[in-house]
Amino acid sequence: AAGAAGAESGLASATVLAVSYNLFWWNVALTNRWAGLHDRIRMQLPFGLIGFQECNDVWSVLRNSGMEGFEAYQGPSPNPCPMAWDASLFTRLSSPGHKWVSHDRWGARWMTFVRLRHISTGASVLFANTHGPVGICDDALGQNWREGIETNRRPGDVVVMTGDFNCRAGTAAMRVLTAVLAGGVDGGIDHILTEAGIAVSGGPQNGWPSDHP
């Protein structure tokens, strides 16, 4: 899923392109479709923010996808949800971090986050990413995501959250989270969320060789 967000407050009149992409890592590795995966990412450039899911080595993805100017955070395993940002557009305001949000048969599920400064406008951005659990979309999960946002945002921050949430709009978890992040792009179980009042455009893109948009 790809989305563009801009706001009169926070990001002023700037437009920032954010992307969320589940890389289907195990299958791409099994079928040796790395070239197709890297080309798919390269085709979406230029973007400012990207949240990955099923990505075991974010640095190799950056090197092979034309993203040499990006900084990144891998985050913990299992089920990593790395994130990357274009260092020509953003500087870091804080060290990246992570939060446990749930657990399923595949292990722990996480949320990663970092605070950034948008260089051209001076706006502060809380960028977050997640890969949600399979078969769990309850209030507790939504509350953990929401707490991750509310604990780490600072006054004036514009929030952008990407992810394969494994939860569709209208589930209990998403209702809790979208109470604070009411805007964004709906890609089924893949979402890009931001606050109400921010102008948003975009939608699902062809994600092959991944099984996600």
Secondary structure, DSSP 8 states (H G I E B T S, - for coil): -EEEEE-SSSSTT--EEEEEEE--HHHHHHHT-HHHHHHHHHHH-S-SEEEEES-S-HHHHHHHTT-TTEEEE---SSS---EEEETTTEEESS--EEEEEEEETTEEEEEEEEEEEETTT--EEEEEEEE--TT---HHHHHHHHHHHHHH--TT-EEEEEEE-S--TTSHHHHHHHTT--EEEEETTEEEEE-TTSEEEEE----TTSS--
